[in-house]
Amino acid sequence: MSIRLYDSAWVALRGVDVPLQVRKDARNAALFHIGDFLYDIDGRGYPKTDSVPEILRLLSLQDARTLGLPMQYSAPTHLTV
């Protein structure tokens, strides 16, 4: 399965009960934060390690709406450029 991450997407991770939102790393545009984990644009753990949960799927906009997830992007306040 091919995954391309983008900022503000919602994803389902293996072993995580709730969807998590993808955030682009403020210091490295090639990396994305999902929860406490780092991934590259293709959804591979960074650095390459087995301890990063597998991305099961990107949620569609309809899935996100159905689950009541926020649809507007709001930049995290803890990230600085």
PyMOL Python script that loads the backbone (N, CA, C, O; Angstrom):
from pymol import cmd

cmd.read_pdbstr("""\
ATOM      1  N   MET A   1       0.839  -1.176   0.000  1.00  0.00           N
ATOM      2  CA  MET A   1       0.000   0.000   0.000  1.00  0.00           C
ATOM      3  C   MET A   1       0.884   1.240   0.000  1.00  0.00           C
ATOM      4  O   MET A   1       1.859   1.314   0.748  1.00  0.00           O
ATOM      5  N   SER A   2       0.547   2.197  -0.828  1.00  0.00           N
ATOM      6  CA  SER A   2       1.308   3.429  -0.939  1.00  0.00           C
ATOM      7  C   SER A   2       0.631   4.535  -0.139  1.00  0.00           C
ATOM      8  O   SER A   2      -0.567   4.776  -0.289  1.00  0.00           O
ATOM      9  N   ILE A   3       1.397   5.199   0.703  1.00  0.00           N
ATOM     10  CA  ILE A   3       0.881   6.305   1.516  1.00  0.00           C
ATOM     11  C   ILE A   3       1.754   7.522   1.264  1.00  0.00           C
ATOM     12  O   ILE A   3       2.982   7.426   1.274  1.00  0.00           O
ATOM     13  N   ARG A   4       1.128   8.657   1.041  1.00  0.00           N
ATOM     14  CA  ARG A   4       1.835   9.929   0.957  1.00  0.00           C
ATOM     15  C   ARG A   4       1.249  10.821   2.044  1.00  0.00           C
ATOM     16  O   ARG A   4       0.074  11.185   1.996  1.00  0.00           O
ATOM     17  N   LEU A   5       2.073  11.166   3.019  1.00  0.00           N
ATOM     18  CA  LEU A   5       1.607  12.000   4.120  1.00  0.00           C
ATOM     19  C   LEU A   5       1.525  13.464   3.696  1.00  0.00           C
ATOM     20  O   LEU A   5       2.261  13.917   2.820  1.00  0.00           O
ATOM     21  N   TYR A   6       0.630  14.175   4.326  1.00  0.00           N
ATOM     22  CA  TYR A   6       0.537  15.616   4.138  1.00  0.00           C
ATOM     23  C   TYR A   6       0.092  16.240   5.455  1.00  0.00           C
ATOM     24  O   TYR A   6      -0.565  15.603   6.279  1.00  0.00           O
ATOM     25  N   ASP A   7       0.464  17.492   5.626  1.00  0.00           N
ATOM     26  CA  ASP A   7       0.162  18.223   6.849  1.00  0.00           C
ATOM     27  C   ASP A   7      -1.336  18.302   7.065  1.00  0.00           C
ATOM     28  O   ASP A   7      -2.073  18.665   6.148  1.00  0.00           O
ATOM     29  N   SER A   8      -1.792  17.976   8.238  1.00  0.00           N
ATOM     30  CA  SER A   8      -3.175  18.026   8.721  1.00  0.00           C
ATOM     31  C   SER A   8      -4.009  16.805   8.358  1.00  0.00           C
ATOM     32  O   SER A   8      -5.195  16.766   8.685  1.00  0.00           O
ATOM     33  N   ALA A   9      -3.431  15.806   7.694  1.00  0.00           N
ATOM     34  CA  ALA A   9      -4.160  14.565   7.413  1.00  0.00           C
ATOM     35  C   ALA A   9      -4.447  13.841   8.726  1.00  0.00           C
ATOM     36  O   ALA A   9      -3.752  14.045   9.721  1.00  0.00           O
ATOM     37  N   TRP A  10      -5.464  13.004   8.720  1.00  0.00           N
ATOM     38  CA  TRP A  10      -5.769  12.140   9.856  1.00  0.00           C
ATOM     39  C   TRP A  10      -5.424  10.713   9.460  1.00  0.00           C
ATOM     40  O   TRP A  10      -5.749  10.278   8.355  1.00  0.00           O
ATOM     41  N   VAL A  11      -4.759   9.974  10.364  1.00  0.00           N
ATOM     42  CA  VAL A  11      -4.346   8.603  10.063  1.00  0.00           C
ATOM     43  C   VAL A  11      -4.741   7.651  11.185  1.00  0.00           C
ATOM     44  O   VAL A  11      -4.951   8.054  12.329  1.00  0.00           O
ATOM     45  N   ALA A  12      -4.833   6.391  10.825  1.00  0.00           N
ATOM     46  CA  ALA A  12      -5.022   5.312  11.798  1.00  0.00           C
ATOM     47  C   ALA A  12      -3.701   4.571  11.905  1.00  0.00           C
ATOM     48  O   ALA A  12      -3.135   4.151  10.895  1.00  0.00           O
ATOM     49  N   LEU A  13      -3.209   4.409  13.126  1.00  0.00           N
ATOM     50  CA  LEU A  13      -1.955   3.693  13.377  1.00  0.00           C
ATOM     51  C   LEU A  13      -2.247   2.350  14.037  1.00  0.00           C
ATOM     52  O   LEU A  13      -3.182   2.226  14.828  1.00  0.00           O
ATOM     53  N   ARG A  14      -1.447   1.357  13.707  1.00  0.00           N
ATOM     54  CA  ARG A  14      -1.577   0.040  14.344  1.00  0.00           C
ATOM     55  C   ARG A  14      -1.332   0.185  15.838  1.00  0.00           C
ATOM     56  O   ARG A  14      -0.327   0.758  16.258  1.00  0.00           O
ATOM     57  N   GLY A  15      -2.259  -0.340  16.641  1.00  0.00           N
ATOM     58  CA  GLY A  15      -2.106  -0.336  18.089  1.00  0.00           C
ATOM     59  C   GLY A  15      -2.531   0.944  18.779  1.00  0.00           C
ATOM     60  O   GLY A  15      -2.428   1.051  20.001  1.00  0.00           O
ATOM     61  N   VAL A  16      -3.012   1.927  18.009  1.00  0.00           N
ATOM     62  CA  VAL A  16      -3.478   3.191  18.588  1.00  0.00           C
ATOM     63  C   VAL A  16      -4.980   3.265  18.355  1.00  0.00           C
ATOM     64  O   VAL A  16      -5.441   3.128  17.222  1.00  0.00           O
ATOM     65  N   ASP A  17      -5.744   3.479  19.421  1.00  0.00           N
ATOM     66  CA  ASP A  17      -7.203   3.405  19.358  1.00  0.00           C
ATOM     67  C   ASP A  17      -7.888   4.602  18.703  1.00  0.00           C
ATOM     68  O   ASP A  17      -9.018   4.477  18.229  1.00  0.00           O
ATOM     69  N   VAL A  18      -7.236   5.742  18.667  1.00  0.00           N
ATOM     70  CA  VAL A  18      -7.864   6.948  18.121  1.00  0.00           C
ATOM     71  C   VAL A  18      -7.080   7.451  16.911  1.00  0.00           C
ATOM     72  O   VAL A  18      -5.866   7.256  16.842  1.00  0.00           O
ATOM     73  N   PRO A  19      -7.753   8.094  15.958  1.00  0.00           N
ATOM     74  CA  PRO A  19      -7.032   8.685  14.829  1.00  0.00           C
ATOM     75  C   PRO A  19      -6.123   9.809  15.316  1.00  0.00           C
ATOM     76  O   PRO A  19      -6.437  10.498  16.287  1.00  0.00           O
ATOM     77  N   LEU A  20      -5.012   9.984  14.641  1.00  0.00           N
ATOM     78  CA  LEU A  20      -4.066  11.042  14.983  1.00  0.00           C
ATOM     79  C   LEU A  20      -3.847  11.933  13.772  1.00  0.00           C
ATOM     80  O   LEU A  20      -3.907  11.478  12.629  1.00  0.00           O
ATOM     81  N   GLN A  21      -3.591  13.221  14.042  1.00  0.00           N
ATOM     82  CA  GLN A  21      -3.373  14.162  12.953  1.00  0.00           C
ATOM     83  C   GLN A  21      -1.891  14.278  12.629  1.00  0.00           C
ATOM     84  O   GLN A  21      -1.041  14.267  13.519  1.00  0.00           O
ATOM     85  N   VAL A  22      -1.604  14.389  11.354  1.00  0.00           N
ATOM     86  CA  VAL A  22      -0.241  14.516  10.847  1.00  0.00           C
ATOM     87  C   VAL A  22       0.161  15.986  10.906  1.00  0.00           C
ATOM     88  O   VAL A  22      -0.607  16.867  10.521  1.00  0.00           O
ATOM     89  N   ARG A  23       1.369  16.236  11.391  1.00  0.00           N
ATOM     90  CA  ARG A  23       1.924  17.591  11.447  1.00  0.00           C
ATOM     91  C   ARG A  23       3.298  17.593  10.798  1.00  0.00           C
ATOM     92  O   ARG A  23       4.142  16.757  11.121  1.00  0.00           O
ATOM     93  N   LYS A  24       3.526  18.526   9.887  1.00  0.00           N
ATOM     94  CA  LYS A  24       4.839  18.655   9.251  1.00  0.00           C
ATOM     95  C   LYS A  24       5.835  19.175  10.283  1.00  0.00           C
ATOM     96  O   LYS A  24       5.503  20.044  11.090  1.00  0.00           O
ATOM     97  N   ASP A  25       7.048  18.644  10.256  1.00  0.00           N
ATOM     98  CA  ASP A  25       8.095  19.076  11.169  1.00  0.00           C
ATOM     99  C   ASP A  25       8.537  20.490  10.801  1.00  0.00           C
ATOM    100  O   ASP A  25       8.780  20.776   9.629  1.00  0.00           O
ATOM    101  N   ALA A  26       8.643  21.364  11.777  1.00  0.00           N
ATOM    102  CA  ALA A  26       9.001  22.759  11.529  1.00  0.00           C
ATOM    103  C   ALA A  26      10.456  22.934  11.117  1.00  0.00           C
ATOM    104  O   ALA A  26      10.796  23.929  10.477  1.00  0.00           O
ATOM    105  N   ARG A  27      11.311  21.998  11.467  1.00  0.00           N
ATOM    106  CA  ARG A  27      12.740  22.127  11.169  1.00  0.00           C
ATOM    107  C   ARG A  27      13.183  21.342   9.947  1.00  0.00           C
ATOM    108  O   ARG A  27      14.205  21.656   9.337  1.00  0.00           O
ATOM    109  N   ASN A  28      12.409  20.310   9.587  1.00  0.00           N
ATOM    110  CA  ASN A  28      12.784  19.463   8.452  1.00  0.00           C
ATOM    111  C   ASN A  28      11.521  19.138   7.655  1.00  0.00           C
ATOM    112  O   ASN A  28      10.707  18.318   8.080  1.00  0.00           O
ATOM    113  N   ALA A  29      11.361  19.775   6.516  1.00  0.00           N
ATOM    114  CA  ALA A  29      10.140  19.644   5.716  1.00  0.00           C
ATOM    115  C   ALA A  29       9.930  18.233   5.174  1.00  0.00           C
ATOM    116  O   ALA A  29       8.851  17.932   4.662  1.00  0.00           O
ATOM    117  N   ALA A  30      10.921  17.373   5.271  1.00  0.00           N
ATOM    118  CA  ALA A  30      10.794  15.999   4.780  1.00  0.00           C
ATOM    119  C   ALA A  30      10.228  15.056   5.843  1.00  0.00           C
ATOM    120  O   ALA A  30      10.005  13.878   5.567  1.00  0.00           O
ATOM    121  N   LEU A  31       9.994  15.567   7.058  1.00  0.00           N
ATOM    122  CA  LEU A  31       9.516  14.723   8.149  1.00  0.00           C
ATOM    123  C   LEU A  31       8.149  15.166   8.648  1.00  0.00           C
ATOM    124  O   LEU A  31       7.776  16.334   8.535  1.00  0.00           O
ATOM    125  N   PHE A  32       7.405  14.204   9.207  1.00  0.00           N
ATOM    126  CA  PHE A  32       6.068  14.458   9.728  1.00  0.00           C
ATOM    127  C   PHE A  32       5.926  13.832  11.108  1.00  0.00           C
ATOM    128  O   PHE A  32       6.415  12.728  11.349  1.00  0.00           O
ATOM    129  N   HIS A  33       5.263  14.532  12.004  1.00  0.00           N
ATOM    130  CA  HIS A  33       4.967  14.036  13.342  1.00  0.00           C
ATOM    131  C   HIS A  33       3.570  13.430  13.346  1.00  0.00           C
ATOM    132  O   HIS A  33       2.616  14.038  12.859  1.00  0.00           O
ATOM    133  N   ILE A  34       3.461  12.245  13.893  1.00  0.00           N
ATOM    134  CA  ILE A  34       2.165  11.633  14.168  1.00  0.00           C
ATOM    135  C   ILE A  34       2.251  11.157  15.607  1.00  0.00           C
ATOM    136  O   ILE A  34       2.967  10.201  15.907  1.00  0.00           O
ATOM    137  N   GLY A  35       1.528  11.816  16.493  1.00  0.00           N
ATOM    138  CA  GLY A  35       1.686  11.525  17.919  1.00  0.00           C
ATOM    139  C   GLY A  35       3.119  11.811  18.319  1.00  0.00           C
ATOM    140  O   GLY A  35       3.652  12.882  18.030  1.00  0.00           O
ATOM    141  N   ASP A  36       3.743  10.848  18.987  1.00  0.00           N
ATOM    142  CA  ASP A  36       5.132  11.010  19.431  1.00  0.00           C
ATOM    143  C   ASP A  36       6.139  10.409  18.454  1.00  0.00           C
ATOM    144  O   ASP A  36       7.306  10.232  18.803  1.00  0.00           O
ATOM    145  N   PHE A  37       5.706  10.098  17.251  1.00  0.00           N
ATOM    146  CA  PHE A  37       6.557   9.400  16.288  1.00  0.00           C
ATOM    147  C   PHE A  37       6.843  10.263  15.069  1.00  0.00           C
ATOM    148  O   PHE A  37       6.072  11.163  14.734  1.00  0.00           O
ATOM    149  N   LEU A  38       7.971   9.974  14.407  1.00  0.00           N
ATOM    150  CA  LEU A  38       8.366  10.676  13.183  1.00  0.00           C
ATOM    151  C   LEU A  38       8.275   9.727  11.997  1.00  0.00           C
ATOM    152  O   LEU A  38       8.617   8.549  12.094  1.00  0.00           O
ATOM    153  N   TYR A  39       7.799  10.272  10.862  1.00  0.00           N
ATOM    154  CA  TYR A  39       7.667   9.516   9.621  1.00  0.00           C
ATOM    155  C   TYR A  39       8.183  10.359   8.466  1.00  0.00           C
ATOM    156  O   TYR A  39       8.204  11.587   8.546  1.00  0.00           O
ATOM    157  N   ASP A  40       8.604   9.687   7.378  1.00  0.00           N
ATOM    158  CA  ASP A  40       8.930  10.423   6.165  1.00  0.00           C
ATOM    159  C   ASP A  40       7.661  10.577   5.337  1.00  0.00           C
ATOM    160  O   ASP A  40       6.604  10.087   5.735  1.00  0.00           O
ATOM    161  N   ILE A  41       7.747  11.242   4.206  1.00  0.00           N
ATOM    162  CA  ILE A  41       6.563  11.533   3.393  1.00  0.00           C
ATOM    163  C   ILE A  41       5.855  10.277   2.902  1.00  0.00           C
ATOM    164  O   ILE A  41       4.655  10.307   2.629  1.00  0.00           O
ATOM    165  N   ASP A  42       6.589   9.178   2.788  1.00  0.00           N
ATOM    166  CA  ASP A  42       6.012   7.916   2.322  1.00  0.00           C
ATOM    167  C   ASP A  42       5.464   7.051   3.454  1.00  0.00           C
ATOM    168  O   ASP A  42       5.104   5.894   3.236  1.00  0.00           O
ATOM    169  N   GLY A  43       5.399   7.613   4.671  1.00  0.00           N
ATOM    170  CA  GLY A  43       4.821   6.901   5.799  1.00  0.00           C
ATOM    171  C   GLY A  43       5.737   5.890   6.454  1.00  0.00           C
ATOM    172  O   GLY A  43       5.280   5.035   7.213  1.00  0.00           O
ATOM    173  N   ARG A  44       7.030   5.980   6.169  1.00  0.00           N
ATOM    174  CA  ARG A  44       7.995   5.080   6.820  1.00  0.00           C
ATOM    175  C   ARG A  44       8.522   5.741   8.081  1.00  0.00           C
ATOM    176  O   ARG A  44       8.746   6.951   8.115  1.00  0.00           O
ATOM    177  N   GLY A  45       8.718   4.940   9.112  1.00  0.00           N
ATOM    178  CA  GLY A  45       9.247   5.461  10.365  1.00  0.00           C
ATOM    179  C   GLY A  45      10.603   6.097  10.176  1.00  0.00           C
ATOM    180  O   GLY A  45      11.395   5.652   9.345  1.00  0.00           O
ATOM    181  N   TYR A  46      10.877   7.145  10.949  1.00  0.00           N
ATOM    182  CA  TYR A  46      12.162   7.825  10.882  1.00  0.00           C
ATOM    183  C   TYR A  46      12.693   8.018  12.292  1.00  0.00           C
ATOM    184  O   TYR A  46      11.957   8.515  13.144  1.00  0.00           O
ATOM    185  N   PRO A  47      13.920   7.653  12.576  1.00  0.00           N
ATOM    186  CA  PRO A  47      14.762   6.870  11.677  1.00  0.00           C
ATOM    187  C   PRO A  47      14.166   5.483  11.511  1.00  0.00           C
ATOM    188  O   PRO A  47      13.299   5.071  12.281  1.00  0.00           O
ATOM    189  N   LYS A  48      14.633   4.779  10.513  1.00  0.00           N
ATOM    190  CA  LYS A  48      14.050   3.460  10.217  1.00  0.00           C
ATOM    191  C   LYS A  48      14.211   2.559  11.433  1.00  0.00           C
ATOM    192  O   LYS A  48      15.314   2.161  11.808  1.00  0.00           O
ATOM    193  N   THR A  49      13.073   2.257  12.027  1.00  0.00           N
ATOM    194  CA  THR A  49      13.066   1.455  13.244  1.00  0.00           C
ATOM    195  C   THR A  49      11.763   0.674  13.322  1.00  0.00           C
ATOM    196  O   THR A  49      10.749   1.101  12.771  1.00  0.00           O
ATOM    197  N   ASP A  50      11.784  -0.443  13.986  1.00  0.00           N
ATOM    198  CA  ASP A  50      10.583  -1.256  14.137  1.00  0.00           C
ATOM    199  C   ASP A  50       9.664  -0.747  15.240  1.00  0.00           C
ATOM    200  O   ASP A  50       8.532  -1.214  15.364  1.00  0.00           O
ATOM    201  N   SER A  51      10.134   0.205  16.043  1.00  0.00           N
ATOM    202  CA  SER A  51       9.337   0.667  17.177  1.00  0.00           C
ATOM    203  C   SER A  51       8.293   1.722  16.791  1.00  0.00           C
ATOM    204  O   SER A  51       7.528   2.171  17.645  1.00  0.00           O
ATOM    205  N   VAL A  52       8.256   2.115  15.530  1.00  0.00           N
ATOM    206  CA  VAL A  52       7.283   3.099  15.062  1.00  0.00           C
ATOM    207  C   VAL A  52       6.048   2.355  14.560  1.00  0.00           C
ATOM    208  O   VAL A  52       6.173   1.452  13.732  1.00  0.00           O
ATOM    209  N   PRO A  53       4.843   2.720  15.051  1.00  0.00           N
ATOM    210  CA  PRO A  53       3.642   2.003  14.616  1.00  0.00           C
ATOM    211  C   PRO A  53       3.386   2.163  13.112  1.00  0.00           C
ATOM    212  O   PRO A  53       3.614   3.227  12.536  1.00  0.00           O
ATOM    213  N   GLU A  54       2.922   1.108  12.510  1.00  0.00           N
ATOM    214  CA  GLU A  54       2.592   1.116  11.087  1.00  0.00           C
ATOM    215  C   GLU A  54       1.363   1.995  10.848  1.00  0.00           C
ATOM    216  O   GLU A  54       0.406   1.960  11.622  1.00  0.00           O
ATOM    217  N   ILE A  55       1.398   2.779   9.776  1.00  0.00           N
ATOM    218  CA  ILE A  55       0.226   3.550   9.372  1.00  0.00           C
ATOM    219  C   ILE A  55      -0.684   2.594   8.619  1.00  0.00           C
ATOM    220  O   ILE A  55      -0.308   2.053   7.579  1.00  0.00           O
ATOM    221  N   LEU A  56      -1.884   2.389   9.152  1.00  0.00           N
ATOM    222  CA  LEU A  56      -2.830   1.478   8.518  1.00  0.00           C
ATOM    223  C   LEU A  56      -3.530   2.130   7.341  1.00  0.00           C
ATOM    224  O   LEU A  56      -3.734   1.502   6.302  1.00  0.00           O
ATOM    225  N   ARG A  57      -3.904   3.416   7.512  1.00  0.00           N
ATOM    226  CA  ARG A  57      -4.555   4.114   6.406  1.00  0.00           C
ATOM    227  C   ARG A  57      -4.691   5.594   6.709  1.00  0.00           C
ATOM    228  O   ARG A  57      -4.687   6.016   7.865  1.00  0.00           O
ATOM    229  N   LEU A  58      -4.811   6.372   5.642  1.00  0.00           N
ATOM    230  CA  LEU A  58      -5.193   7.773   5.746  1.00  0.00           C
ATOM    231  C   LEU A  58      -6.706   7.813   5.813  1.00  0.00           C
ATOM    232  O   LEU A  58      -7.374   7.111   5.053  1.00  0.00           O
ATOM    233  N   LEU A  59      -7.256   8.609   6.695  1.00  0.00           N
ATOM    234  CA  LEU A  59      -8.703   8.739   6.759  1.00  0.00           C
ATOM    235  C   LEU A  59      -9.180   9.698   5.677  1.00  0.00           C
ATOM    236  O   LEU A  59      -8.546  10.723   5.425  1.00  0.00           O
ATOM    237  N   SER A  60     -10.271   9.371   5.052  1.00  0.00           N
ATOM    238  CA  SER A  60     -10.865  10.267   4.064  1.00  0.00           C
ATOM    239  C   SER A  60     -11.508  11.439   4.793  1.00  0.00           C
ATOM    240  O   SER A  60     -11.704  11.389   6.007  1.00  0.00           O
ATOM    241  N   LEU A  61     -11.835  12.494   4.050  1.00  0.00           N
ATOM    242  CA  LEU A  61     -12.530  13.625   4.655  1.00  0.00           C
ATOM    243  C   LEU A  61     -13.861  13.183   5.248  1.00  0.00           C
ATOM    244  O   LEU A  61     -14.250  13.643   6.321  1.00  0.00           O
ATOM    245  N   GLN A  62     -14.552  12.297   4.555  1.00  0.00           N
ATOM    246  CA  GLN A  62     -15.830  11.798   5.058  1.00  0.00           C
ATOM    247  C   GLN A  62     -15.646  11.033   6.368  1.00  0.00           C
ATOM    248  O   GLN A  62     -16.436  11.196   7.298  1.00  0.00           O
ATOM    249  N   ASP A  63     -14.600  10.193   6.446  1.00  0.00           N
ATOM    250  CA  ASP A  63     -14.311   9.468   7.691  1.00  0.00           C
ATOM    251  C   ASP A  63     -14.062  10.446   8.834  1.00  0.00           C
ATOM    252  O   ASP A  63     -14.576  10.267   9.938  1.00  0.00           O
ATOM    253  N   ALA A  64     -13.263  11.490   8.559  1.00  0.00           N
ATOM    254  CA  ALA A  64     -12.945  12.480   9.590  1.00  0.00           C
ATOM    255  C   ALA A  64     -14.212  13.205  10.063  1.00  0.00           C
ATOM    256  O   ALA A  64     -14.400  13.417  11.261  1.00  0.00           O
ATOM    257  N   ARG A  65     -15.069  13.580   9.125  1.00  0.00           N
ATOM    258  CA  ARG A  65     -16.325  14.246   9.490  1.00  0.00           C
ATOM    259  C   ARG A  65     -17.202  13.325  10.334  1.00  0.00           C
ATOM    260  O   ARG A  65     -17.749  13.741  11.355  1.00  0.00           O
ATOM    261  N   THR A  66     -17.330  12.075   9.900  1.00  0.00           N
ATOM    262  CA  THR A  66     -18.159  11.102  10.607  1.00  0.00           C
ATOM    263  C   THR A  66     -17.679  10.914  12.046  1.00  0.00           C
ATOM    264  O   THR A  66     -18.491  10.760  12.958  1.00  0.00           O
ATOM    265  N   LEU A  67     -16.363  10.925  12.247  1.00  0.00           N
ATOM    266  CA  LEU A  67     -15.789  10.753  13.578  1.00  0.00           C
ATOM    267  C   LEU A  67     -15.788  12.046  14.393  1.00  0.00           C
ATOM    268  O   LEU A  67     -15.421  12.041  15.568  1.00  0.00           O
ATOM    269  N   GLY A  68     -16.197  13.147  13.771  1.00  0.00           N
ATOM    270  CA  GLY A  68     -16.240  14.432  14.478  1.00  0.00           C
ATOM    271  C   GLY A  68     -14.879  15.063  14.685  1.00  0.00           C
ATOM    272  O   GLY A  68     -14.696  15.846  15.617  1.00  0.00           O
ATOM    273  N   LEU A  69     -13.909  14.731  13.822  1.00  0.00           N
ATOM    274  CA  LEU A  69     -12.564  15.284  13.954  1.00  0.00           C
ATOM    275  C   LEU A  69     -12.531  16.708  13.409  1.00  0.00           C
ATOM    276  O   LEU A  69     -13.267  17.026  12.476  1.00  0.00           O
ATOM    277  N   PRO A  70     -11.691  17.564  13.974  1.00  0.00           N
ATOM    278  CA  PRO A  70     -11.597  18.944  13.491  1.00  0.00           C
ATOM    279  C   PRO A  70     -11.185  18.977  12.025  1.00  0.00           C
ATOM    280  O   PRO A  70     -10.253  18.283  11.619  1.00  0.00           O
ATOM    281  N   MET A  71     -11.874  19.776  11.244  1.00  0.00           N
ATOM    282  CA  MET A  71     -11.580  19.861   9.819  1.00  0.00           C
ATOM    283  C   MET A  71     -10.679  21.057   9.496  1.00  0.00           C
ATOM    284  O   MET A  71     -10.064  21.091   8.430  1.00  0.00           O
ATOM    285  N   GLN A  72     -10.595  22.033  10.397  1.00  0.00           N
ATOM    286  CA  GLN A  72      -9.737  23.186  10.170  1.00  0.00           C
ATOM    287  C   GLN A  72      -8.347  22.888  10.708  1.00  0.00           C
ATOM    288  O   GLN A  72      -8.180  22.263  11.755  1.00  0.00           O
ATOM    289  N   TYR A  73      -7.362  23.353   9.963  1.00  0.00           N
ATOM    290  CA  TYR A  73      -5.985  23.184  10.398  1.00  0.00           C
ATOM    291  C   TYR A  73      -5.634  24.281  11.392  1.00  0.00           C
ATOM    292  O   TYR A  73      -5.919  25.456  11.162  1.00  0.00           O
ATOM    293  N   SER A  74      -5.022  23.892  12.481  1.00  0.00           N
ATOM    294  CA  SER A  74      -4.487  24.874  13.424  1.00  0.00           C
ATOM    295  C   SER A  74      -3.070  24.455  13.759  1.00  0.00           C
ATOM    296  O   SER A  74      -2.825  23.352  14.248  1.00  0.00           O
ATOM    297  N   ALA A  75      -2.152  25.349  13.486  1.00  0.00           N
ATOM    298  CA  ALA A  75      -0.745  25.032  13.716  1.00  0.00           C
ATOM    299  C   ALA A  75      -0.489  24.838  15.189  1.00  0.00           C
ATOM    300  O   ALA A  75      -0.992  25.603  16.012  1.00  0.00           O
ATOM    301  N   PRO A  76       0.294  23.817  15.543  1.00  0.00           N
ATOM    302  CA  PRO A  76       0.626  23.613  16.956  1.00  0.00           C
ATOM    303  C   PRO A  76       1.411  24.787  17.508  1.00  0.00           C
ATOM    304  O   PRO A  76       2.244  25.363  16.807  1.00  0.00           O
ATOM    305  N   THR A  77       1.159  25.139  18.732  1.00  0.00           N
ATOM    306  CA  THR A  77       1.824  26.284  19.339  1.00  0.00           C
ATOM    307  C   THR A  77       3.218  25.942  19.840  1.00  0.00           C
ATOM    308  O   THR A  77       4.018  26.848  20.077  1.00  0.00           O
ATOM    309  N   HIS A  78       3.536  24.652  20.008  1.00  0.00           N
ATOM    310  CA  HIS A  78       4.835  24.277  20.562  1.00  0.00           C
ATOM    311  C   HIS A  78       5.928  24.181  19.497  1.00  0.00           C
ATOM    312  O   HIS A  78       7.099  24.034  19.845  1.00  0.00           O
ATOM    313  N   LEU A  79       5.584  24.261  18.217  1.00  0.00           N
ATOM    314  CA  LEU A  79       6.579  24.178  17.149  1.00  0.00           C
ATOM    315  C   LEU A  79       7.018  25.587  16.766  1.00  0.00           C
ATOM    316  O   LEU A  79       6.200  26.497  16.639  1.00  0.00           O
ATOM    317  N   THR A  80       8.308  25.743  16.587  1.00  0.00           N
ATOM    318  CA  THR A  80       8.834  27.034  16.167  1.00  0.00           C
ATOM    319  C   THR A  80       9.632  26.871  14.905  1.00  0.00           C
ATOM    320  O   THR A  80      10.222  25.819  14.659  1.00  0.00           O
ATOM    321  N   VAL A  81       9.651  27.903  14.113  1.00  0.00           N
ATOM    322  CA  VAL A  81      10.372  27.867  12.838  1.00  0.00           C
ATOM    323  C   VAL A  81      11.712  28.537  12.995  1.00  0.00           C
ATOM    324  O   VAL A  81      12.480  28.613  12.036  1.00  0.00           O
TER     325      VAL A  81
END
""", "prot")
cmd.dss("prot")
cmd.show_as("cartoon", "prot")
cmd.util.cbc("prot")
cmd.orient("prot")
